[in-house]
Amino acid sequence: MGGAWIAAVVILILIGLVYTAATALITSLPVLGWIANLFIGGVVYGIFRARYLAVAYESVPARGG
């Protein structure tokens, strides 16, 4: 039960590291890179992270009952 949740969080951390490296490269571009990072960083990754954690949370069966 808990193993799946831990695995989902570890995968999300790894994806976050790749995301950080990618945005570091994008923001190295003047103005255009900064504008692109606002969209990618603020919106796209935020929605992905929230959806990923919601799906992972819902996939874990309820305890007790």
mmCIF file of the N, C-alpha and C atoms, coordinates in Angstrom:
data_MODEL
# 
_entry.id   MODEL 
# 
loop_
_atom_site.group_PDB 
_atom_site.id 
_atom_site.type_symbol 
_atom_site.label_atom_id 
_atom_site.label_alt_id 
_atom_site.label_comp_id 
_atom_site.label_asym_id 
_atom_site.label_entity_id 
_atom_site.label_seq_id 
_atom_site.pdbx_PDB_ins_code 
_atom_site.Cartn_x 
_atom_site.Cartn_y 
_atom_site.Cartn_z 
_atom_site.occupancy 
_atom_site.B_iso_or_equiv 
_atom_site.pdbx_formal_charge 
_atom_site.auth_seq_id 
_atom_site.auth_comp_id 
_atom_site.auth_asym_id 
_atom_site.auth_atom_id 
_atom_site.pdbx_PDB_model_num 
ATOM 1   N N  . MET A 1 1  ? 0.819   -1.198 0.000   1.00 0.00 ? 1  MET A N  1 
ATOM 2   C CA . MET A 1 1  ? 0.000   0.000  0.000   1.00 0.00 ? 1  MET A CA 1 
ATOM 3   C C  . MET A 1 1  ? 0.860   1.258  0.000   1.00 0.00 ? 1  MET A C  1 
ATOM 4   N N  . GLY A 1 2  ? 1.679   1.413  1.033   1.00 0.00 ? 2  GLY A N  1 
ATOM 5   C CA . GLY A 1 2  ? 2.501   2.607  1.156   1.00 0.00 ? 2  GLY A CA 1 
ATOM 6   C C  . GLY A 1 2  ? 3.638   2.651  0.162   1.00 0.00 ? 2  GLY A C  1 
ATOM 7   N N  . GLY A 1 3  ? 4.065   1.464  -0.303  1.00 0.00 ? 3  GLY A N  1 
ATOM 8   C CA . GLY A 1 3  ? 5.175   1.412  -1.241  1.00 0.00 ? 3  GLY A CA 1 
ATOM 9   C C  . GLY A 1 3  ? 4.873   2.107  -2.556  1.00 0.00 ? 3  GLY A C  1 
ATOM 10  N N  . ALA A 1 4  ? 3.636   1.972  -3.022  1.00 0.00 ? 4  ALA A N  1 
ATOM 11  C CA . ALA A 1 4  ? 3.249   2.611  -4.278  1.00 0.00 ? 4  ALA A CA 1 
ATOM 12  C C  . ALA A 1 4  ? 3.275   4.130  -4.129  1.00 0.00 ? 4  ALA A C  1 
ATOM 13  N N  . TRP A 1 5  ? 2.839   4.626  -2.993  1.00 0.00 ? 5  TRP A N  1 
ATOM 14  C CA . TRP A 1 5  ? 2.822   6.071  -2.748  1.00 0.00 ? 5  TRP A CA 1 
ATOM 15  C C  . TRP A 1 5  ? 4.249   6.610  -2.677  1.00 0.00 ? 5  TRP A C  1 
ATOM 16  N N  . ILE A 1 6  ? 5.131   5.883  -1.997  1.00 0.00 ? 6  ILE A N  1 
ATOM 17  C CA . ILE A 1 6  ? 6.536   6.300  -1.889  1.00 0.00 ? 6  ILE A CA 1 
ATOM 18  C C  . ILE A 1 6  ? 7.189   6.288  -3.263  1.00 0.00 ? 6  ILE A C  1 
ATOM 19  N N  . ALA A 1 7  ? 6.912   5.254  -4.050  1.00 0.00 ? 7  ALA A N  1 
ATOM 20  C CA . ALA A 1 7  ? 7.474   5.175  -5.399  1.00 0.00 ? 7  ALA A CA 1 
ATOM 21  C C  . ALA A 1 7  ? 6.993   6.350  -6.254  1.00 0.00 ? 7  ALA A C  1 
ATOM 22  N N  . ALA A 1 8  ? 5.727   6.717  -6.122  1.00 0.00 ? 8  ALA A N  1 
ATOM 23  C CA . ALA A 1 8  ? 5.192   7.842  -6.888  1.00 0.00 ? 8  ALA A CA 1 
ATOM 24  C C  . ALA A 1 8  ? 5.888   9.140  -6.517  1.00 0.00 ? 8  ALA A C  1 
ATOM 25  N N  . VAL A 1 9  ? 6.162   9.342  -5.236  1.00 0.00 ? 9  VAL A N  1 
ATOM 26  C CA . VAL A 1 9  ? 6.839   10.563 -4.791  1.00 0.00 ? 9  VAL A CA 1 
ATOM 27  C C  . VAL A 1 9  ? 8.288   10.573 -5.280  1.00 0.00 ? 9  VAL A C  1 
ATOM 28  N N  . VAL A 1 10 ? 8.962   9.429  -5.237  1.00 0.00 ? 10 VAL A N  1 
ATOM 29  C CA . VAL A 1 10 ? 10.349  9.349  -5.718  1.00 0.00 ? 10 VAL A CA 1 
ATOM 30  C C  . VAL A 1 10 ? 10.400  9.656  -7.213  1.00 0.00 ? 10 VAL A C  1 
ATOM 31  N N  . ILE A 1 11 ? 9.460   9.107  -7.975  1.00 0.00 ? 11 ILE A N  1 
ATOM 32  C CA . ILE A 1 11 ? 9.412   9.385  -9.415  1.00 0.00 ? 11 ILE A CA 1 
ATOM 33  C C  . ILE A 1 11 ? 9.166   10.864 -9.657  1.00 0.00 ? 11 ILE A C  1 
ATOM 34  N N  . LEU A 1 12 ? 8.283   11.467 -8.872  1.00 0.00 ? 12 LEU A N  1 
ATOM 35  C CA . LEU A 1 12 ? 8.009   12.896 -9.015  1.00 0.00 ? 12 LEU A CA 1 
ATOM 36  C C  . LEU A 1 12 ? 9.248   13.730 -8.700  1.00 0.00 ? 12 LEU A C  1 
ATOM 37  N N  . ILE A 1 13 ? 10.018  13.321 -7.718  1.00 0.00 ? 13 ILE A N  1 
ATOM 38  C CA . ILE A 1 13 ? 11.268  14.033 -7.394  1.00 0.00 ? 13 ILE A CA 1 
ATOM 39  C C  . ILE A 1 13 ? 12.251  13.942 -8.558  1.00 0.00 ? 13 ILE A C  1 
ATOM 40  N N  . LEU A 1 14 ? 12.375  12.764 -9.163  1.00 0.00 ? 14 LEU A N  1 
ATOM 41  C CA . LEU A 1 14 ? 13.279  12.603 -10.304 1.00 0.00 ? 14 LEU A CA 1 
ATOM 42  C C  . LEU A 1 14 ? 12.824  13.460 -11.490 1.00 0.00 ? 14 LEU A C  1 
ATOM 43  N N  . ILE A 1 15 ? 11.526  13.482 -11.744 1.00 0.00 ? 15 ILE A N  1 
ATOM 44  C CA . ILE A 1 15 ? 11.000  14.324 -12.820 1.00 0.00 ? 15 ILE A CA 1 
ATOM 45  C C  . ILE A 1 15 ? 11.258  15.794 -12.498 1.00 0.00 ? 15 ILE A C  1 
ATOM 46  N N  . GLY A 1 16 ? 11.131  16.163 -11.227 1.00 0.00 ? 16 GLY A N  1 
ATOM 47  C CA . GLY A 1 16 ? 11.411  17.535 -10.811 1.00 0.00 ? 16 GLY A CA 1 
ATOM 48  C C  . GLY A 1 16 ? 12.854  17.930 -11.049 1.00 0.00 ? 16 GLY A C  1 
ATOM 49  N N  . LEU A 1 17 ? 13.785  16.999 -10.841 1.00 0.00 ? 17 LEU A N  1 
ATOM 50  C CA . LEU A 1 17 ? 15.196  17.291 -11.102 1.00 0.00 ? 17 LEU A CA 1 
ATOM 51  C C  . LEU A 1 17 ? 15.452  17.528 -12.591 1.00 0.00 ? 17 LEU A C  1 
ATOM 52  N N  . VAL A 1 18 ? 14.836  16.708 -13.428 1.00 0.00 ? 18 VAL A N  1 
ATOM 53  C CA . VAL A 1 18 ? 14.967  16.888 -14.872 1.00 0.00 ? 18 VAL A CA 1 
ATOM 54  C C  . VAL A 1 18 ? 14.332  18.218 -15.284 1.00 0.00 ? 18 VAL A C  1 
ATOM 55  N N  . TYR A 1 19 ? 13.187  18.530 -14.707 1.00 0.00 ? 19 TYR A N  1 
ATOM 56  C CA . TYR A 1 19 ? 12.509  19.794 -14.982 1.00 0.00 ? 19 TYR A CA 1 
ATOM 57  C C  . TYR A 1 19 ? 13.389  20.981 -14.601 1.00 0.00 ? 19 TYR A C  1 
ATOM 58  N N  . THR A 1 20 ? 14.043  20.895 -13.452 1.00 0.00 ? 20 THR A N  1 
ATOM 59  C CA . THR A 1 20 ? 14.908  21.984 -12.996 1.00 0.00 ? 20 THR A CA 1 
ATOM 60  C C  . THR A 1 20 ? 16.069  22.201 -13.962 1.00 0.00 ? 20 THR A C  1 
ATOM 61  N N  . ALA A 1 21 ? 16.671  21.111 -14.425 1.00 0.00 ? 21 ALA A N  1 
ATOM 62  C CA . ALA A 1 21 ? 17.772  21.237 -15.380 1.00 0.00 ? 21 ALA A CA 1 
ATOM 63  C C  . ALA A 1 21 ? 17.287  21.849 -16.695 1.00 0.00 ? 21 ALA A C  1 
ATOM 64  N N  . ALA A 1 22 ? 16.111  21.427 -17.149 1.00 0.00 ? 22 ALA A N  1 
ATOM 65  C CA . ALA A 1 22 ? 15.577  21.948 -18.411 1.00 0.00 ? 22 ALA A CA 1 
ATOM 66  C C  . ALA A 1 22 ? 15.249  23.434 -18.293 1.00 0.00 ? 22 ALA A C  1 
ATOM 67  N N  . THR A 1 23 ? 14.643  23.836 -17.196 1.00 0.00 ? 23 THR A N  1 
ATOM 68  C CA . THR A 1 23 ? 14.311  25.254 -17.048 1.00 0.00 ? 23 THR A CA 1 
ATOM 69  C C  . THR A 1 23 ? 15.558  26.112 -16.857 1.00 0.00 ? 23 THR A C  1 
ATOM 70  N N  . ALA A 1 24 ? 16.603  25.539 -16.285 1.00 0.00 ? 24 ALA A N  1 
ATOM 71  C CA . ALA A 1 24 ? 17.855  26.289 -16.159 1.00 0.00 ? 24 ALA A CA 1 
ATOM 72  C C  . ALA A 1 24 ? 18.423  26.597 -17.547 1.00 0.00 ? 24 ALA A C  1 
ATOM 73  N N  . LEU A 1 25 ? 18.324  25.636 -18.451 1.00 0.00 ? 25 LEU A N  1 
ATOM 74  C CA . LEU A 1 25 ? 18.785  25.871 -19.822 1.00 0.00 ? 25 LEU A CA 1 
ATOM 75  C C  . LEU A 1 25 ? 17.901  26.892 -20.543 1.00 0.00 ? 25 LEU A C  1 
ATOM 76  N N  . ILE A 1 26 ? 16.597  26.782 -20.339 1.00 0.00 ? 26 ILE A N  1 
ATOM 77  C CA . ILE A 1 26 ? 15.665  27.697 -21.008 1.00 0.00 ? 26 ILE A CA 1 
ATOM 78  C C  . ILE A 1 26 ? 15.868  29.128 -20.519 1.00 0.00 ? 26 ILE A C  1 
ATOM 79  N N  . THR A 1 27 ? 16.034  29.303 -19.216 1.00 0.00 ? 27 THR A N  1 
ATOM 80  C CA . THR A 1 27 ? 16.158  30.660 -18.683 1.00 0.00 ? 27 THR A CA 1 
ATOM 81  C C  . THR A 1 27 ? 17.499  31.294 -19.016 1.00 0.00 ? 27 THR A C  1 
ATOM 82  N N  . SER A 1 28 ? 18.442  30.500 -19.517 1.00 0.00 ? 28 SER A N  1 
ATOM 83  C CA . SER A 1 28 ? 19.710  31.101 -19.920 1.00 0.00 ? 28 SER A CA 1 
ATOM 84  C C  . SER A 1 28 ? 19.545  31.944 -21.193 1.00 0.00 ? 28 SER A C  1 
ATOM 85  N N  . LEU A 1 29 ? 18.461  31.738 -21.913 1.00 0.00 ? 29 LEU A N  1 
ATOM 86  C CA . LEU A 1 29 ? 18.165  32.575 -23.075 1.00 0.00 ? 29 LEU A CA 1 
ATOM 87  C C  . LEU A 1 29 ? 17.595  33.899 -22.575 1.00 0.00 ? 29 LEU A C  1 
ATOM 88  N N  . PRO A 1 30 ? 18.029  34.995 -23.155 1.00 0.00 ? 30 PRO A N  1 
ATOM 89  C CA . PRO A 1 30 ? 17.460  36.279 -22.729 1.00 0.00 ? 30 PRO A CA 1 
ATOM 90  C C  . PRO A 1 30 ? 15.960  36.337 -23.039 1.00 0.00 ? 30 PRO A C  1 
ATOM 91  N N  . VAL A 1 31 ? 15.298  37.260 -22.589 1.00 0.00 ? 31 VAL A N  1 
ATOM 92  C CA . VAL A 1 31 ? 13.871  37.555 -22.594 1.00 0.00 ? 31 VAL A CA 1 
ATOM 93  C C  . VAL A 1 31 ? 12.959  36.399 -23.044 1.00 0.00 ? 31 VAL A C  1 
ATOM 94  N N  . LEU A 1 32 ? 13.181  35.828 -24.221 1.00 0.00 ? 32 LEU A N  1 
ATOM 95  C CA . LEU A 1 32 ? 12.320  34.748 -24.712 1.00 0.00 ? 32 LEU A CA 1 
ATOM 96  C C  . LEU A 1 32 ? 12.346  33.555 -23.767 1.00 0.00 ? 32 LEU A C  1 
ATOM 97  N N  . GLY A 1 33 ? 13.512  33.215 -23.241 1.00 0.00 ? 33 GLY A N  1 
ATOM 98  C CA . GLY A 1 33 ? 13.624  32.107 -22.301 1.00 0.00 ? 33 GLY A CA 1 
ATOM 99  C C  . GLY A 1 33 ? 12.898  32.381 -20.995 1.00 0.00 ? 33 GLY A C  1 
ATOM 100 N N  . TRP A 1 34 ? 12.955  33.616 -20.545 1.00 0.00 ? 34 TRP A N  1 
ATOM 101 C CA . TRP A 1 34 ? 12.267  33.968 -19.296 1.00 0.00 ? 34 TRP A CA 1 
ATOM 102 C C  . TRP A 1 34 ? 10.761  33.878 -19.462 1.00 0.00 ? 34 TRP A C  1 
ATOM 103 N N  . ILE A 1 35 ? 10.267  34.336 -20.603 1.00 0.00 ? 35 ILE A N  1 
ATOM 104 C CA . ILE A 1 35 ? 8.828   34.277 -20.866 1.00 0.00 ? 35 ILE A CA 1 
ATOM 105 C C  . ILE A 1 35 ? 8.378   32.818 -20.994 1.00 0.00 ? 35 ILE A C  1 
ATOM 106 N N  . ALA A 1 36 ? 9.152   32.007 -21.698 1.00 0.00 ? 36 ALA A N  1 
ATOM 107 C CA . ALA A 1 36 ? 8.815   30.594 -21.840 1.00 0.00 ? 36 ALA A CA 1 
ATOM 108 C C  . ALA A 1 36 ? 8.822   29.909 -20.479 1.00 0.00 ? 36 ALA A C  1 
ATOM 109 N N  . ASN A 1 37 ? 9.756   30.276 -19.625 1.00 0.00 ? 37 ASN A N  1 
ATOM 110 C CA . ASN A 1 37 ? 9.828   29.661 -18.299 1.00 0.00 ? 37 ASN A CA 1 
ATOM 111 C C  . ASN A 1 37 ? 8.617   30.016 -17.444 1.00 0.00 ? 37 ASN A C  1 
ATOM 112 N N  . LEU A 1 38 ? 8.082   31.206 -17.598 1.00 0.00 ? 38 LEU A N  1 
ATOM 113 C CA . LEU A 1 38 ? 6.877   31.571 -16.853 1.00 0.00 ? 38 LEU A CA 1 
ATOM 114 C C  . LEU A 1 38 ? 5.728   30.629 -17.169 1.00 0.00 ? 38 LEU A C  1 
ATOM 115 N N  . PHE A 1 39 ? 5.575   30.309 -18.458 1.00 0.00 ? 39 PHE A N  1 
ATOM 116 C CA . PHE A 1 39 ? 4.503   29.402 -18.859 1.00 0.00 ? 39 PHE A CA 1 
ATOM 117 C C  . PHE A 1 39 ? 4.788   27.977 -18.429 1.00 0.00 ? 39 PHE A C  1 
ATOM 118 N N  . ILE A 1 40 ? 5.991   27.485 -18.758 1.00 0.00 ? 40 ILE A N  1 
ATOM 119 C CA . ILE A 1 40 ? 6.335   26.091 -18.457 1.00 0.00 ? 40 ILE A CA 1 
ATOM 120 C C  . ILE A 1 40 ? 6.416   25.864 -16.951 1.00 0.00 ? 40 ILE A C  1 
ATOM 121 N N  . GLY A 1 41 ? 7.110   26.749 -16.261 1.00 0.00 ? 41 GLY A N  1 
ATOM 122 C CA . GLY A 1 41 ? 7.315   26.554 -14.836 1.00 0.00 ? 41 GLY A CA 1 
ATOM 123 C C  . GLY A 1 41 ? 6.084   26.820 -14.003 1.00 0.00 ? 41 GLY A C  1 
ATOM 124 N N  . GLY A 1 42 ? 5.384   27.890 -14.308 1.00 0.00 ? 42 GLY A N  1 
ATOM 125 C CA . GLY A 1 42 ? 4.255   28.265 -13.485 1.00 0.00 ? 42 GLY A CA 1 
ATOM 126 C C  . GLY A 1 42 ? 3.007   27.452 -13.748 1.00 0.00 ? 42 GLY A C  1 
ATOM 127 N N  . VAL A 1 43 ? 2.774   27.097 -14.991 1.00 0.00 ? 43 VAL A N  1 
ATOM 128 C CA . VAL A 1 43 ? 1.503   26.489 -15.349 1.00 0.00 ? 43 VAL A CA 1 
ATOM 129 C C  . VAL A 1 43 ? 1.640   24.995 -15.634 1.00 0.00 ? 43 VAL A C  1 
ATOM 130 N N  . VAL A 1 44 ? 2.421   24.660 -16.602 1.00 0.00 ? 44 VAL A N  1 
ATOM 131 C CA . VAL A 1 44 ? 2.482   23.281 -17.083 1.00 0.00 ? 44 VAL A CA 1 
ATOM 132 C C  . VAL A 1 44 ? 2.984   22.320 -15.998 1.00 0.00 ? 44 VAL A C  1 
ATOM 133 N N  . TYR A 1 45 ? 4.099   22.628 -15.377 1.00 0.00 ? 45 TYR A N  1 
ATOM 134 C CA . TYR A 1 45 ? 4.637   21.734 -14.357 1.00 0.00 ? 45 TYR A CA 1 
ATOM 135 C C  . TYR A 1 45 ? 3.742   21.702 -13.125 1.00 0.00 ? 45 TYR A C  1 
ATOM 136 N N  . GLY A 1 46 ? 3.152   22.813 -12.764 1.00 0.00 ? 46 GLY A N  1 
ATOM 137 C CA . GLY A 1 46 ? 2.257   22.839 -11.610 1.00 0.00 ? 46 GLY A CA 1 
ATOM 138 C C  . GLY A 1 46 ? 1.040   21.950 -11.811 1.00 0.00 ? 46 GLY A C  1 
ATOM 139 N N  . ILE A 1 47 ? 0.443   22.011 -12.998 1.00 0.00 ? 47 ILE A N  1 
ATOM 140 C CA . ILE A 1 47 ? -0.701  21.158 -13.306 1.00 0.00 ? 47 ILE A CA 1 
ATOM 141 C C  . ILE A 1 47 ? -0.273  19.695 -13.346 1.00 0.00 ? 47 ILE A C  1 
ATOM 142 N N  . PHE A 1 48 ? 0.862   19.404 -13.976 1.00 0.00 ? 48 PHE A N  1 
ATOM 143 C CA . PHE A 1 48 ? 1.348   18.032 -14.037 1.00 0.00 ? 48 PHE A CA 1 
ATOM 144 C C  . PHE A 1 48 ? 1.563   17.465 -12.635 1.00 0.00 ? 48 PHE A C  1 
ATOM 145 N N  . ARG A 1 49 ? 2.236   18.225 -11.773 1.00 0.00 ? 49 ARG A N  1 
ATOM 146 C CA . ARG A 1 49 ? 2.537   17.753 -10.421 1.00 0.00 ? 49 ARG A CA 1 
ATOM 147 C C  . ARG A 1 49 ? 1.257   17.488 -9.619  1.00 0.00 ? 49 ARG A C  1 
ATOM 148 N N  . ALA A 1 50 ? 0.307   18.395 -9.695  1.00 0.00 ? 50 ALA A N  1 
ATOM 149 C CA . ALA A 1 50 ? -0.947  18.221 -8.959  1.00 0.00 ? 50 ALA A CA 1 
ATOM 150 C C  . ALA A 1 50 ? -1.724  17.013 -9.478  1.00 0.00 ? 50 ALA A C  1 
ATOM 151 N N  . ARG A 1 51 ? -1.802  16.866 -10.775 1.00 0.00 ? 51 ARG A N  1 
ATOM 152 C CA . ARG A 1 51 ? -2.530  15.731 -11.366 1.00 0.00 ? 51 ARG A CA 1 
ATOM 153 C C  . ARG A 1 51 ? -1.841  14.414 -11.042 1.00 0.00 ? 51 ARG A C  1 
ATOM 154 N N  . TYR A 1 52 ? -0.523  14.377 -11.125 1.00 0.00 ? 52 TYR A N  1 
ATOM 155 C CA . TYR A 1 52 ? 0.240   13.159 -10.836 1.00 0.00 ? 52 TYR A CA 1 
ATOM 156 C C  . TYR A 1 52 ? 0.017   12.709 -9.398  1.00 0.00 ? 52 TYR A C  1 
ATOM 157 N N  . LEU A 1 53 ? 0.104   13.646 -8.456  1.00 0.00 ? 53 LEU A N  1 
ATOM 158 C CA . LEU A 1 53 ? -0.099  13.291 -7.054  1.00 0.00 ? 53 LEU A CA 1 
ATOM 159 C C  . LEU A 1 53 ? -1.543  12.896 -6.771  1.00 0.00 ? 53 LEU A C  1 
ATOM 160 N N  . ALA A 1 54 ? -2.506  13.518 -7.436  1.00 0.00 ? 54 ALA A N  1 
ATOM 161 C CA . ALA A 1 54 ? -3.909  13.154 -7.251  1.00 0.00 ? 54 ALA A CA 1 
ATOM 162 C C  . ALA A 1 54 ? -4.171  11.737 -7.731  1.00 0.00 ? 54 ALA A C  1 
ATOM 163 N N  . VAL A 1 55 ? -3.634  11.387 -8.890  1.00 0.00 ? 55 VAL A N  1 
ATOM 164 C CA . VAL A 1 55 ? -3.819  10.038 -9.417  1.00 0.00 ? 55 VAL A CA 1 
ATOM 165 C C  . VAL A 1 55 ? -3.121  9.013  -8.521  1.00 0.00 ? 55 VAL A C  1 
ATOM 166 N N  . ALA A 1 56 ? -1.920  9.340  -8.056  1.00 0.00 ? 56 ALA A N  1 
ATOM 167 C CA . ALA A 1 56 ? -1.201  8.423  -7.169  1.00 0.00 ? 56 ALA A CA 1 
ATOM 168 C C  . ALA A 1 56 ? -1.958  8.240  -5.861  1.00 0.00 ? 56 ALA A C  1 
ATOM 169 N N  . TYR A 1 57 ? -2.511  9.309  -5.310  1.00 0.00 ? 57 TYR A N  1 
ATOM 170 C CA . TYR A 1 57 ? -3.258  9.235  -4.056  1.00 0.00 ? 57 TYR A CA 1 
ATOM 171 C C  . TYR A 1 57 ? -4.527  8.398  -4.225  1.00 0.00 ? 57 TYR A C  1 
ATOM 172 N N  . GLU A 1 58 ? -5.233  8.576  -5.332  1.00 0.00 ? 58 GLU A N  1 
ATOM 173 C CA . GLU A 1 58 ? -6.460  7.833  -5.571  1.00 0.00 ? 58 GLU A CA 1 
ATOM 174 C C  . GLU A 1 58 ? -6.215  6.368  -5.856  1.00 0.00 ? 58 GLU A C  1 
ATOM 175 N N  . SER A 1 59 ? -5.028  6.013  -6.299  1.00 0.00 ? 59 SER A N  1 
ATOM 176 C CA . SER A 1 59 ? -4.744  4.614  -6.635  1.00 0.00 ? 59 SER A CA 1 
ATOM 177 C C  . SER A 1 59 ? -4.444  3.777  -5.395  1.00 0.00 ? 59 SER A C  1 
ATOM 178 N N  . VAL A 1 60 ? -4.175  4.411  -4.259  1.00 0.00 ? 60 VAL A N  1 
ATOM 179 C CA . VAL A 1 60 ? -3.896  3.673  -3.026  1.00 0.00 ? 60 VAL A CA 1 
ATOM 180 C C  . VAL A 1 60 ? -5.227  3.302  -2.383  1.00 0.00 ? 60 VAL A C  1 
ATOM 181 N N  . PRO A 1 61 ? -5.424  1.999  -2.087  1.00 0.00 ? 61 PRO A N  1 
ATOM 182 C CA . PRO A 1 61 ? -6.712  1.582  -1.502  1.00 0.00 ? 61 PRO A CA 1 
ATOM 183 C C  . PRO A 1 61 ? -6.904  2.146  -0.103  1.00 0.00 ? 61 PRO A C  1 
ATOM 184 N N  . ALA A 1 62 ? -8.159  2.363  0.278   1.00 0.00 ? 62 ALA A N  1 
ATOM 185 C CA . ALA A 1 62 ? -8.505  2.874  1.600   1.00 0.00 ? 62 ALA A CA 1 
ATOM 186 C C  . ALA A 1 62 ? -8.217  1.818  2.665   1.00 0.00 ? 62 ALA A C  1 
ATOM 187 N N  . ARG A 1 63 ? -7.846  2.267  3.863   1.00 0.00 ? 63 ARG A N  1 
ATOM 188 C CA . ARG A 1 63 ? -7.569  1.352  4.960   1.00 0.00 ? 63 ARG A CA 1 
ATOM 189 C C  . ARG A 1 63 ? -8.801  1.223  5.863   1.00 0.00 ? 63 ARG A C  1 
ATOM 190 N N  . GLY A 1 64 ? -8.853  0.096  6.531   1.00 0.00 ? 64 GLY A N  1 
ATOM 191 C CA . GLY A 1 64 ? -9.883  -0.109 7.556   1.00 0.00 ? 64 GLY A CA 1 
ATOM 192 C C  . GLY A 1 64 ? -11.284 -0.237 6.985   1.00 0.00 ? 64 GLY A C  1 
ATOM 193 N N  . GLY A 1 65 ? -12.223 -0.064 7.849   1.00 0.00 ? 65 GLY A N  1 
ATOM 194 C CA . GLY A 1 65 ? -13.565 -0.011 7.356   1.00 0.00 ? 65 GLY A CA 1 
ATOM 195 C C  . GLY A 1 65 ? -14.435 -1.036 7.865   1.00 0.00 ? 65 GLY A C  1 
# 
